[in-house]
């Protein structure tokens, strides 16, 4: 066999879910961006820098800088940009960290957040980010319409008295602009990138002309288009003008008629900072997204920030406050070449509109592809052209933007856009912070200039500013996020993306487990930590659910022993079956862990589980077994949901099937009677309390919640194997009482059952009987156990047999069960049956197994007589203190 064939054979044996290992065996290398389509063509400049710059400039650069200075003053404007860019910068650090930590596919910020935080966070934020892009696209379409009207409207600076301007005419213009954006976006991202470059050149020329104009244009009066013959002064560079514009002076917005404030101005201007995700939105079309997104975004932020600050100073030193507050298109009037500024404003708003429309479509396509929302997005998922352009997503986005256009005013939409983008930024920071805090070894971004401190600061800052801008929209967006989160959480059962919640839980659990010191345990805080040993999960579903109630808020581990030796299998058979056990737990809705082991004998495997189940201070203290009898096993997994989820098909070709055949009546048991009793003895030796459950398959927990009258939980705290020496207040009896009380505290049991504690007395000794009743009642009161004491005479069944008890070399009691008569135990069994007419569950004392192995069969025979025909019964033996009278 050739070397290549050997390597291929090894690769074939590797788990198909381990592509990195397969590539290693095949001698291939994998880059961070491996698996991308060859259709990706955009570079850092065209794919990230240009979209970010054009989106951040948008309508703010030429149409709203004067608005900000006129209302908030130069100081307020600089504060707005400093706050906005500070939040943006911290978010950019998080974007750079996440985008350099693995391959980035289509969907941009949605993809990064969903793969970092899981489907619930990712899907919820993805929908809101999609909405943010939809509203933002409408904002820029309206801004472009505003620029067109300023130049070609009734009072147009380029064509006076041209295009009519009313609400519905403006809506028509915005619709035409949006339709043009639709055509460009349907052609594809490459066409959009080429268009963006020419738009960028036009904007740079227009920006250069604006800056030059401040220095060469002479002072003059500029007509206020909405004030008839009124005009305002362009003063040129003047210290008086600079002083006048230094501080805030909030007035009524002439476009909306509403009183302005710092929050309102911030909401509008912050849209000039929200374009940082434009490059990330193009992630599916970038050649090297993990490199292009950080570099392009940071450079774009620095460039736009310096440009905004420069223009703010120039405007403050040259334009009167009246001009800034009443005419947003003044830059065109002072421009040495007015059409240049007009062209810059028009193409910039057009570019931002196209960028947000195509960004929204890419996000919607990514959400649909992940199938998080459901059937409503299936057409979007399928509607992709041959060159991977999501034309259905573009059409859906276009329709929604068309609806938002009905809002009409730019300043009315701006707060919504700002709040939605800030929520996305908050979650981006949260994702990066969570990844860093979780200390996940695989979180190794190549971008190092961030920490969880910067991410936390960015998260807090964005949340605060959300509510500062508009608390109504902030609360609304958070509520929508919560609804989407819950919907996706219950709809999506699992994903291969990984859940940051699991990493955080692991980090915190490990920390607190180390602090959970077993040396500091106290009886006041005892709780049942159950290990249920299951032979066949198909026939043990009712037992699993019952023990889930009995453990209440304690640790619950379901253990199973698979017979065999590791040498007999090509791989660990336990690992292969673990997922089916976990699926079974999900189906049964129990809060349990699974521990599976491989051993030569069941007893040996049970010892493994009893020793190792749990971790640190959370170790099992109670072992639960089913009763050893010859009953035919029933299949509880016949429901369709079990068959589908657990792969219960009988075909041997299905390697994942939950293959546990039921034992038939004549089949030989895998566990011998002697081994079974020795498992009970092993539990006692390991200082574990023991519960043996019988007839639980006769109990239907679902019917418990529909009972019209209360049933009883009967407690018999007496060792029937030693009737003459038994006491009600020994350790084993107290454990029995405590366990029954714990079960009764579960709401459904508490509502539909009541506790009865039986006191067996000798009618011949009335004084002793009264004393015992008083003592037991006082004891139950001290232990806060609400139960009725039911006194019963058992003179007619008390055995006259005697038995002897000695101690073995290891100090364990040796009980001669052969001296106990079957007539006596039949009488006890009949006594319990007579009182169990309205009983749903019975707790009885479990006598210790005999040390003499020859008596094991007799021990089981006596337990069988004692519990034969009873309601569901739990035989209990406790070996440690579990409750206290003290506070």
C-alpha positions in Angstrom: 0.0 0.0 0.0 1.3 3.4 -0.9 2.0 6.2 1.6 -0.8 8.2 0.1 -3.3 5.4 0.6 -2.3 5.1 4.2 -2.8 8.7 4.8 -6.2 8.6 3.1 -7.2 5.6 5.2 -6.4 7.5 8.4 -8.3 10.5 7.2 -11.4 8.4 6.5 -11.4 7.2 10.1 -11.4 10.8 11.4 -14.7 12.2 12.6 -16.3 14.1 9.8 -16.9 17.0 12.2 -13.2 17.5 12.5 -12.1 19.2 9.3 -8.9 20.7 10.8 -7.7 17.2 11.6 -8.7 15.9 8.2 -6.7 18.6 6.5 -3.7 17.9 8.7 -3.8 14.2 7.8 -4.2 15.0 4.1 -1.2 17.3 4.2 -3.2 20.4 3.4 -3.2 23.8 5.0 -6.2 25.9 6.1 -6.2 29.6 6.3 -8.5 31.6 8.5 -10.6 32.4 5.5 -10.7 28.9 4.1 -13.8 27.7 2.4 -14.7 31.1 0.9 -16.2 31.3 -2.5 -13.9 32.2 -5.4 -16.4 34.9 -6.3 -15.1 37.3 -3.6 -13.4 40.2 -5.3 -13.5 43.3 -3.1 -10.4 44.7 -1.5 -10.0 46.7 1.7 -10.3 50.0 -0.1 -13.3 49.1 -2.2 -15.1 46.7 0.1 -14.6 48.4 3.5 -13.0 51.9 3.4 -15.3 53.3 0.7 -18.6 51.9 2.1 -17.7 53.1 5.6 -16.7 56.6 4.6 -19.6 57.2 2.3 -22.1 55.7 4.8 -20.6 57.8 7.7 -20.7 61.0 5.6 -24.1 60.3 4.2 -26.4 63.3 4.5 -24.6 64.6 7.6 -21.5 66.0 5.9 -23.2 68.6 3.6 -26.7 68.9 5.1 -26.4 68.7 8.9 -23.0 70.0 10.1 -24.4 73.6 10.2 -27.6 72.3 11.9 -25.4 70.9 14.7 -23.3 74.0 15.2 -26.3 76.3 15.0 -28.2 74.4 17.7 -25.5 72.9 20.0 -22.7 75.4 19.3 -19.2 74.4 18.4 -18.5 73.1 21.9 -21.7 71.0 21.9 -20.9 69.7 18.4 -17.4 68.7 19.4 -18.8 66.9 22.4 -21.3 65.1 20.2 -18.6 63.9 17.9 -16.3 63.0 20.7 -19.0 61.0 22.5 -20.2 59.4 19.2 -16.7 58.5 18.0 -15.6 57.3 21.4 -18.5 54.8 21.4 -17.8 54.0 17.8 -14.0 53.5 18.4 -14.7 51.1 21.3 -17.1 49.2 19.1 -14.6 49.2 16.3 -12.1 47.5 18.6 -14.6 44.8 19.3 -15.4 44.4 15.6 -11.7 44.1 14.8 -11.3 41.5 17.6 -14.2 39.3 16.5 -13.5 39.6 12.8 -9.9 38.5 13.2 -10.8 35.4 15.3 -12.0 33.2 12.5 -13.4 33.0 9.0 -16.1 35.6 8.3 -18.9 34.7 6.0 -21.8 36.8 4.6 -24.0 38.7 7.0 -21.4 41.0 8.5 -22.2 42.1 12.0 -25.0 39.6 12.2 -22.6 36.7 11.3 -20.1 37.9 13.9 -22.5 38.3 16.7 -24.5 35.1 16.0 -21.3 33.0 15.8 -19.9 34.6 19.0 -23.0 34.7 21.2 -25.2 31.9 19.7 -28.4 31.9 17.6 -30.6 33.7 20.2 -28.5 36.8 20.5 -27.4 36.7 16.8 -30.8 36.2 15.4 -32.4 38.9 17.6 -29.7 41.4 16.9 -29.6 40.4 13.2 -33.3 41.3 12.8 -32.8 44.7 14.6 -29.7 45.4 12.5 -31.7 44.6 9.4 -34.3 47.1 10.6 -31.6 49.7 11.4 -30.4 49.4 7.8 -33.9 49.7 6.4 -34.7 52.9 8.4 -31.2 54.2 7.6 -31.8 53.7 3.8 -35.1 55.6 4.1 -33.3 58.3 6.0 -30.8 58.8 3.2 -33.4 58.7 0.5 -35.3 61.5 2.3 -32.0 63.4 2.7 -31.3 63.1 -1.0 -34.9 64.3 -1.7 -34.2 67.3 0.6 -31.0 68.1 -1.3 -32.9 67.8 -4.7 -35.6 70.1 -3.5 -33.1 72.7 -2.2 -31.5 72.8 -5.7 -34.4 72.2 -8.0 -37.5 72.9 -5.9 -39.8 76.0 -5.8 -37.0 78.0 -4.2 -34.2 76.0 -5.7 -30.7 77.4 -5.8 -29.8 75.9 -9.1 -33.2 75.9 -10.8 -35.7 78.3 -9.2 -39.3 77.3 -9.4 -38.6 73.9 -10.9 -39.9 70.7 -9.2 -43.0 71.0 -7.1 -42.5 70.3 -3.4 -45.3 68.9 -1.2 -45.4 65.9 1.1 -46.6 63.5 -1.6 -44.4 64.9 -4.3 -41.4 64.5 -2.0 -42.6 60.9 -1.3 -42.6 60.3 -5.1 -39.1 61.6 -5.5 -37.8 59.4 -2.6 -39.6 56.4 -4.2 -37.8 57.1 -7.6 -34.5 57.4 -5.8 -35.1 54.1 -3.9 -36.1 52.4 -7.2 -32.8 53.4 -8.7 -31.0 52.0 -5.7 -32.9 48.8 -6.2 -31.7 48.4 -9.8 -28.1 48.9 -8.8 -28.4 46.5 -5.9 -30.0 43.8 -8.1 -27.0 44.0 -10.4 -24.8 43.0 -7.5 -22.2 44.0 -5.0 -19.4 44.4 -7.6 -21.4 47.0 -9.5 -22.1 48.8 -6.3 -18.4 48.9 -5.4 -17.5 50.4 -8.8 -20.3 52.9 -8.4 -19.0 53.8 -4.9 -15.6 54.6 -6.2 -16.8 57.2 -8.6 -19.1 58.6 -5.9 -16.2 58.9 -3.6 -14.2 60.9 -6.2 -17.2 63.3 -6.7 -17.5 63.7 -2.9 -13.8 64.4 -2.4 -13.9 67.1 -5.1 -17.1 68.6 -3.6 -15.5 68.5 -0.1 -12.4 70.2 -1.4 -14.4 72.9 -3.1 -16.4 73.5 0.2 -13.2 73.9 2.2 -11.6 76.2 -0.3 -14.8 78.3 -0.5 -14.6 79.2 3.2 -11.3 81.0 2.4 -12.2 82.7 -0.9 -15.9 83.5 -0.6 -16.6 87.1 0.5 -19.2 88.0 3.2 -22.7 88.2 1.9 -26.4 87.7 2.7 -27.9 84.3 1.9 -31.7 84.1 1.3 -33.6 81.7 3.7 -35.6 79.6 1.3 -38.5 79.0 3.7 -38.7 82.7 4.9 -39.7 84.6 1.8 -37.5 87.6 1.5 -35.6 87.0 4.8 -31.9 86.4 4.6 -29.0 85.5 6.9 -25.4 86.6 7.0 -22.3 84.7 5.8 -19.6 86.7 7.6 -16.4 85.0 6.5 -13.8 84.4 9.1 -14.8 86.5 12.1 -14.0 86.2 15.8 -17.4 87.6 16.7 -19.1 84.9 14.6 -16.9 82.3 16.3 -17.8 83.6 19.7 -21.5 83.7 18.8 -21.4 80.0 17.6 -19.3 78.8 20.5 -22.2 77.8 22.9 -25.6 76.1 22.5 -28.8 77.9 21.6 -31.6 75.4 21.0 -34.6 76.6 19.0 -37.5 75.0 17.0 -36.5 72.8 14.1 -37.9 74.5 11.0 -38.3 71.1 9.2 -40.3 69.4 11.9 -41.6 72.2 14.1 -40.3 70.5 17.3 -38.2 72.1 20.0 -34.7 70.8 19.8 -32.3 69.7 22.6 -28.8 68.2 23.0 -30.3 64.7 22.8 -32.3 65.5 19.6 -29.2 67.0 17.9 -27.1 64.1 19.1 -29.6 61.6 17.6 -29.4 63.3 14.2 -25.6 63.8 14.1 -24.8 60.3 15.5 -25.9 59.0 12.1 -22.6 60.3 10.8 -20.9 57.7 13.1 -23.1 54.7 12.3 -21.4 53.6 9.1 -18.8 51.5 10.8 -20.7 48.3 10.0 -20.9 49.1 6.3 -17.6 47.3 5.6 -18.6 44.3 7.8 -21.9 44.0 5.9 -19.9 43.3 2.8 -18.0 40.4 4.5 -19.3 37.9 2.1 -17.8 39.7 -0.9 -14.4 40.6 0.6 -11.2 38.8 -0.5 -9.7 38.9 3.1 -12.5 39.9 5.5 -10.4 39.2 8.6 -7.8 41.7 7.4 -9.9 44.2 5.5 -12.6 44.8 8.1 -10.2 46.1 10.9 -7.9 48.1 8.6 -10.6 49.6 6.5 -12.9 50.5 9.4 -10.3 52.1 11.6 -8.9 54.3 8.7 -12.4 55.3 7.7 -13.3 56.4 11.2 -10.1 58.5 11.6 -10.7 60.1 8.2 -14.4 61.0 8.8 -13.7 62.2 12.3 -11.0 64.7 11.2 -13.2 65.9 8.4 -16.2 66.5 10.7 -14.1 68.4 13.2 -12.5 70.6 10.5 -15.8 71.5 8.9 -17.3 72.3 12.4 -14.5 74.8 13.0 -14.8 76.4 9.6 -18.6 76.7 9.9 -18.4 78.2 13.4 -16.0 80.9 12.3 -17.8 82.0 9.2 -21.6 81.6 9.4 -24.1 83.5 11.5 -26.2 81.6 14.0 -29.4 82.6 12.1 -28.1 81.1 8.9 -27.1 77.8 10.6 -30.5 77.4 12.3 -32.7 78.2 9.4 -31.0 77.0 6.2 -29.4 73.5 6.1 -28.3 73.9 2.4 -26.2 77.0 3.0 -22.9 75.3 2.0 -24.0 75.4 -1.6 -24.6 79.2 -1.5 -21.1 79.9 -0.3 -19.5 77.5 -2.7 -17.3 78.9 -5.5 -18.8 76.3 -7.8 -22.4 75.6 -6.4 -23.1 72.6 -8.6 -20.1 70.8 -7.1 -21.5 70.9 -3.6 -24.9 69.9 -4.9 -23.4 67.0 -6.8 -21.5 65.9 -3.7 -24.6 66.0 -1.5 -26.7 64.2 -4.0 -24.3 61.4 -4.8 -23.3 61.0 -1.1 -26.9 60.5 0.0 -27.5 58.2 -3.0 -24.4 56.1 -2.1 -25.5 55.8 1.5 -29.0 54.7 0.4 -27.6 52.0 -1.8 -25.1 50.9 0.8 -27.8 50.5 3.4 -30.2 48.7 1.0 -27.6 46.2 -0.1 -26.4 45.8 3.6 -30.0 45.2 4.7 -30.4 42.5 2.0 -27.2 40.7 2.9 -28.2 40.6 6.6 -31.7 39.3 5.7 -30.2 36.7 3.4 -27.9 35.5 6.2 -30.7 35.3 8.7 -32.8 33.3 6.2 -29.9 31.0 5.4 -29.5 30.2 9.1 -33.3 29.4 9.3 -33.8 31.1 12.6 -37.1 32.8 12.0 -39.0 30.0 10.2 -40.9 29.5 7.1 -41.6 33.2 6.5 -38.0 33.7 5.3 -37.8 30.5 3.2 -38.4 32.4 -0.1 -35.5 34.7 0.8 -33.2 31.8 1.4 -34.0 30.3 -2.0 -34.1 33.5 -4.0 -30.4 33.8 -4.9 -29.1 34.4 -8.4 -26.3 32.4 -10.1 -23.7 35.0 -9.1 -24.8 34.7 -5.4 -26.8 37.9 -5.4 -29.8 37.6 -3.0 -32.4 39.3 -5.2 -35.4 38.3 -3.1 -33.8 39.8 0.0 -33.1 43.0 -2.0 -36.8 43.1 -3.0 -38.1 42.5 0.5 -35.7 45.2 1.9 -36.9 47.6 -0.8 -40.5 47.1 0.1 -39.9 47.8 3.7 -37.9 50.9 3.0 -40.7 52.1 0.8 -43.0 51.8 3.8 -40.7 53.8 6.1 -40.5 56.6 3.6 -44.1 57.5 4.6 -42.6 59.0 7.8 -41.5 61.9 5.6 -38.9 63.9 7.6 -35.2 63.1 8.1 -35.0 64.4 11.6 -38.0 62.2 12.6 -36.4 59.0 11.4 -32.9 59.8 12.7 -33.5 59.0 16.4 -34.9 55.5 15.4 -31.9 54.8 13.3 -29.5 55.9 16.1 -31.2 53.8 18.7 -31.2 50.7 16.5 -27.6 51.0 15.6 -26.6 51.6 19.2 -28.3 48.4 20.2 -26.3 46.6 17.6 -23.1 48.2 18.9 -24.0 47.3 22.4 -24.4 43.7 21.5 -21.2 43.7 19.5 -19.3 45.0 22.5 -21.1 42.4 24.7 -20.0 39.6 22.4 -16.4 40.6 22.5 -16.5 41.2 26.3 -18.1 37.8 26.9 -15.5 36.0 24.8 -12.7 37.7 26.6 -14.1 37.1 30.1 -14.9 33.5 29.3 -11.1 33.0 28.7 -11.9 30.6 25.9 -8.6 29.2 24.6 -9.9 29.4 21.0 -10.6 33.1 21.3 -7.3 34.2 19.8 -7.9 37.3 17.6 -4.9 38.6 15.7 -6.1 42.1 16.6 -4.7 42.8 20.1 -5.6 46.4 20.8 -8.7 45.7 22.9 -9.7 44.2 26.2 -12.9 43.3 28.0 -12.6 46.7 29.7 -12.9 48.6 26.4 -15.8 46.3 25.4 -17.6 46.9 28.7 -17.1 50.6 28.4 -18.5 50.6 24.9 -21.5 48.5 26.0 -22.3 50.8 28.9 -21.9 53.9 26.8 -24.1 52.7 24.0 -26.9 51.7 26.4 -26.8 55.0 28.2 -26.9 57.0 25.0 -29.8 54.9 23.7 -32.0 56.0 26.5 -30.6 59.5 26.4 -31.6 59.9 22.8 -35.1 58.5 23.1 -36.1 56.3 25.9 -39.3 55.2 24.2 -37.6 53.9 21.2 -34.9 52.4 23.4 -37.4 50.5 25.5 -39.3 49.4 22.4 -36.2 48.1 20.7 -35.2 46.2 23.8 -38.7 44.7 24.1 -38.6 43.6 20.5 -35.2 42.1 21.1 -36.5 40.2 24.1 -39.5 38.8 22.1 -37.2 37.7 19.3 -34.7 36.2 21.7 -37.4 34.0 23.4 -38.9 33.0 20.0 -35.5 31.9 18.6 -34.6 30.2 21.9 -37.6 28.0 21.9 -37.6 27.4 18.1 -33.9 26.6 17.6 -32.9 23.5 19.7 -29.2 23.7 18.9 -26.6 25.0 16.5 -23.0 24.3 15.6 -21.9 27.9 16.2 -21.2 27.5 19.8 -22.9 29.4 22.7 -21.0 32.0 24.6 -23.4 31.4 27.5 -21.8 27.9 27.8 -18.3 29.4 28.0 -19.4 31.9 30.6 -21.2 29.3 32.6 -18.2 27.1 32.6 -16.0 29.9 33.7 -18.2 30.8 36.6 -19.1 27.2 37.6 -15.4 26.3 37.8 -14.7 29.3 40.0 -17.6 28.6 42.4 -16.9 24.9 42.5 -13.5 25.6 43.7 -15.0 27.7 46.5 -17.6 25.0 47.3 -15.5 23.4 50.2 -16.7 20.0 51.3 -15.1 20.8 54.7 -17.6 23.6 55.2 -20.7 21.4 54.7 -23.4 21.8 57.4 -26.5 19.6 58.0 -28.7 22.7 57.9 -28.0 23.1 54.2 -28.1 19.4 53.2 -29.9 18.6 50.0 -30.3 15.3 48.1 -27.6 14.6 45.5 -29.0 11.7 43.6 -27.3 9.1 41.4 -29.9 7.0 39.6 -28.5 3.8 38.2 -30.4 2.9 35.0 -30.1 -0.4 33.2 -32.3 0.3 30.2 -33.5 3.9 29.4 -36.4 2.6 27.4 -38.1 1.1 30.4 -36.9 3.7 33.0 -38.5 6.9 31.8 -41.0 7.0 34.7 -38.3 6.3 37.2 -36.1 9.1 35.7 -39.0 11.6 36.0 -39.9 10.5 39.5 -36.3 10.8 40.8 -36.2 14.3 39.2 -39.0 15.3 41.6 -37.4 13.5 44.6 -34.0 15.3 44.2 -35.8 18.7 44.2 -33.0 21.3 43.9 -30.1 19.0 44.4 -27.7 17.4 42.0 -29.2 14.7 39.8 -27.0 12.3 37.9 -28.3 9.5 35.7 -25.7 6.7 35.5 -25.4 3.7 33.2 -22.9 0.9 33.0 -22.1 -0.6 29.6 -20.5 -4.0 29.8 -17.3 -4.7 28.0 -13.6 -3.8 27.8 -12.1 -0.9 25.8 -9.9 -3.4 23.8 -13.1 -4.9 22.3 -14.2 -1.6 20.6 -12.5 0.5 17.8 -13.6 3.6 19.7 -15.2 4.4 23.0 -18.9 3.2 22.7 -19.9 5.3 25.7 -19.1 8.6 23.9 -21.2 7.5 20.9 -24.3 7.0 23.1 -24.0 10.1 25.2 -25.8 12.4 22.8 -28.8 10.0 22.8 -28.9 10.1 26.6 -28.8 13.9 26.5 -31.6 13.9 24.0 -33.6 11.6 26.2 -33.2 14.0 29.1 -34.4 16.9 26.9 -37.5 14.9 25.9 -38.3 14.0 29.5 -37.7 17.6 30.7 -35.6 16.6 33.7 -32.7 18.5 35.1 -30.0 15.9 35.2 -26.5 15.1 34.2 -25.4 11.9 32.4 -22.5 9.7 33.5 -21.8 6.6 31.4 -19.0 4.1 32.0 -17.6 0.9 30.5 -16.7 -2.0 32.9 -16.4 -5.7 32.9 -19.2 -6.1 35.4 -22.1 -4.0 36.4 -21.0 -3.9 40.0 -17.6 -2.6 39.0 -19.1 0.1 36.8 -21.6 1.0 39.6 -18.6 1.5 42.0 -17.0 3.8 39.4 -20.1 5.9 39.2 -20.7 6.0 42.9 -17.1 7.2 43.4 -16.8 9.8 40.6 -20.3 11.1 40.0 -20.3 14.8 40.7 -17.4 17.2 41.0 -15.7 18.9 44.0 -18.2 19.8 46.7 -21.1 18.6 44.5 -20.8 14.8 44.9 -23.7 12.4 45.1 -24.8 11.3 48.5 -27.8 9.1 47.6 -27.9 6.1 45.3 -31.2 5.2 43.7 -31.9 1.7 42.2 -34.8 0.0 40.6 -36.1 -3.2 42.4 -34.6 -6.5 41.4 -37.5 -8.5 40.1 -38.7 -10.5 37.1 -41.2 -8.0 35.7 -41.3 -7.7 32.0 -39.8 -4.4 30.8 -42.2 -1.9 29.2 -41.1 0.4 26.4 -41.8 4.0 27.4 -40.3 5.5 24.2 -43.2 4.7 21.8 -44.2 8.4 21.5 -43.4 9.9 18.1 -41.2 12.7 19.5 -39.0 10.0 21.1 -38.7 8.0 17.9 -37.7 11.1 15.9 -35.4 12.7 18.4 -33.6 9.6 19.7 -33.3 7.8 16.3 -35.2 4.7 17.5 -35.6 3.1 14.1 -34.9 -0.6 14.3 -32.6 -0.5 11.2 -29.1 -1.8 12.0 -27.8 0.6 9.4 -28.5 3.6 11.6 -25.3 4.0 13.7 -26.9 6.6 16.0 -30.0 4.5 17.0 -30.7 4.3 20.7 -30.2 0.5 20.7 -31.4 -0.8 24.1 -33.5 -3.9 23.5 -36.1 -4.7 26.1 -35.6 -7.8 28.3 -38.2 -10.5 27.6 -39.6 -12.8 30.1 -37.2 -15.7 29.4 -34.1 -13.6 28.8 -31.2 -14.0 31.1 -30.4 -10.9 33.3 -27.1 -9.1 32.9 -27.1 -8.5 36.6 -27.2 -11.3 39.1 -29.1 -11.1 42.4 -25.8 -11.4 44.4 -24.3 -8.5 42.3 -27.4 -6.4 43.0 -27.2 -6.8 46.7 -23.5 -6.2 46.7 -24.2 -2.9 44.9 -26.4 -1.9 47.8 -23.6 -3.0 50.3 -21.1 -1.0 48.2 -23.2 2.1 48.5 -23.3 1.7 52.3 -19.5 1.2 52.5 -19.0 4.3 50.4 -21.1 6.3 52.9 -24.0 6.8 50.4 -27.6 6.6 51.4 -29.6 4.2 49.3 -33.1 4.2 47.8 -34.7 1.1 46.1 -37.8 2.0 44.1 -40.5 -0.6 43.1 -43.7 -0.4 41.1 -43.0 3.1 39.8 -44.2 2.1 36.4 -47.6 1.9 37.9 -47.4 5.6 38.6 -48.4 8.2 36.0 -47.0 11.6 37.1 -49.0 13.5 34.4 -52.3 12.3 36.1 -51.1 13.7 39.4 -51.8 17.3 38.3 -55.4 16.4 37.3 -56.5 14.8 40.6 -59.7 16.2 42.0 -59.1 14.9 45.5 -55.9 14.7 47.5 -54.0 11.5 47.7 -51.6 10.5 50.4 -47.9 9.8 50.7 -47.5 7.2 53.3 -44.3 7.0 55.4 -43.5 3.9 57.5 -40.3 4.8 59.4 -39.7 1.4 61.0 -37.4 -1.4 60.3 -39.8 -4.3 59.7 -36.9 -6.8 59.9 -36.4 -5.7 63.6 -39.8 -4.9 64.9 -38.9 -5.3 68.6 -35.8 -3.0 68.5 -36.9 -0.4 65.9 -37.1 3.3 66.9 -38.6 6.2 65.1 -35.8 8.6 65.7 -32.7 6.8 64.4 -30.6 8.3 61.5 -32.2 6.0 58.9 -35.7 6.9 59.9 -34.9 10.6 59.9 -33.5 10.4 56.4 -36.7 8.6 55.3 -38.8 11.4 56.8 -36.6 14.0 55.3 -36.8 12.5 51.8 -40.6 12.2 51.9 -40.8 15.9 53.0 -38.5 17.0 50.2 -40.7 15.2 47.7 -43.8 16.7 49.2 -42.3 20.2 48.8 -42.4 19.9 45.0 -45.5 22.1 44.0 -47.5 19.4 42.1 -47.0 16.9 45.0 -47.7 19.5 47.6 -50.9 20.6 45.9 -52.4 17.1 45.3 -51.0 15.0 48.2 -50.6 15.0 52.0 -48.0 13.3 54.2 -49.1 10.5 56.6 -46.5 9.1 59.0 -47.5 5.7 60.5 -46.9 4.9 64.1 -47.1 1.2 64.8 -48.0 0.5 68.4 -48.9 -2.2 70.9 -52.5 -1.7 72.1 -51.6 -3.5 75.3 -49.4 -0.7 76.5 -51.5 2.5 76.4 -49.0 4.6 78.3 -46.1 3.7 76.0 -48.4 4.4 73.0 -49.3 7.9 74.2 -45.7 8.6 75.0 -44.6 7.5 71.5 -47.3 9.6 69.8 -46.3 12.7 71.8 -42.6 12.2 71.1 -43.2 11.7 67.3 -45.5 14.7 67.1 -42.9 16.9 68.9 -40.2 15.7 66.6 -42.1 16.5 63.4 -42.8 20.0 64.7 -39.2 20.5 65.5 -38.2 19.4 62.0 -40.9 21.6 60.4 -42.4 18.6 58.7 -46.1 19.0 58.1 -47.6 15.5 58.3 -50.5 13.7 59.9 -49.6 11.0 62.4 -51.6 7.9 61.8 -51.4 5.4 64.8 -52.1 1.8 63.9 -52.1 -1.4 66.0 -50.0 -4.2 64.7 -50.3 -6.7 67.5 -51.8 -9.3 65.2 -48.9 -9.3 62.8 -45.9 -8.9 65.1 -43.6 -11.7 64.5 -42.7 -14.0 67.4 -39.6 -15.1 65.5 -36.2 -14.1 66.9 -33.0 -13.3 65.2 -29.5 -12.7 66.2 -27.1 -9.9 65.2 -23.3 -9.8 65.4 -20.6 -7.5 64.0 -18.2 -8.5 61.2 -14.5 -7.6 61.3 -15.1 -4.3 59.5 -17.8 -3.3 62.0 -20.8 -3.7 59.7 -23.9 -5.4 61.3 -24.6 -9.0 60.3 -28.3 -9.7 60.1 -29.6 -13.3 60.0 -32.6 -12.8 57.7 -33.2 -16.5 57.6 -34.9 -16.1 61.1 -37.6 -13.7 59.8 -40.8 -15.6 58.9 -42.6 -15.1 55.6 -45.9 -15.2 57.5 -44.9 -12.1 59.5 -43.8 -10.2 56.4 -47.0 -11.2 54.6 -48.9 -9.8 57.5 -46.9 -6.5 57.3 -47.6 -6.4 53.6 -51.3 -6.8 54.2 -51.3 -4.1 56.9 -49.7 -1.6 54.5 -52.1 -2.6 51.7 -55.1 -2.1 54.0 -54.0 1.5 54.6 -53.1 2.3 51.0 -56.5 2.7 49.5 -55.9 6.4 48.7 -52.1 6.2 48.6 -50.1 7.4 45.6 -46.7 6.6 47.0 -45.3 4.7 50.0 -41.9 5.2 51.8 -40.6 2.3 53.8 -37.4 1.5 55.7 -34.8 -0.4 53.8 -33.1 -2.9 56.1 -29.3 -3.4 55.6 -28.3 -6.3 53.4 -26.7 -9.2 55.2 -22.9 -9.5 55.1 -23.2 -13.2 54.5 -23.4 -13.7 50.7 -25.3 -16.9 51.2 -28.3 -14.9 52.6 -28.6 -12.5 49.6 -31.3 -14.4 47.8 -33.3 -14.7 51.1 -32.8 -10.9 51.6 -34.3 -10.2 48.2 -37.1 -12.7 48.7 -38.1 -11.0 52.0 -38.0 -7.5 50.3 -40.2 -8.9 47.5 -42.7 -10.2 50.1 -42.7 -6.9 51.9 -43.4 -4.8 48.8 -45.4 -7.2 46.7 -48.6 -5.6 45.4 -48.0 -2.3 47.1 -48.5 1.1 45.5 -45.3 2.7 44.1 -42.8 2.2 46.9 -39.5 3.7 47.9 -37.3 1.6 50.3 -34.9 4.0 52.0 -31.9 3.7 54.2 -30.0 6.8 55.2 -26.6 6.8 56.9 -25.9 10.5 57.7 -27.6 13.4 59.4 -29.8 15.3 57.0 -31.7 17.8 59.1 -31.4 19.9 62.2 -33.7 21.4 64.8 -31.5 24.4 65.2 -32.0 27.6 63.2 
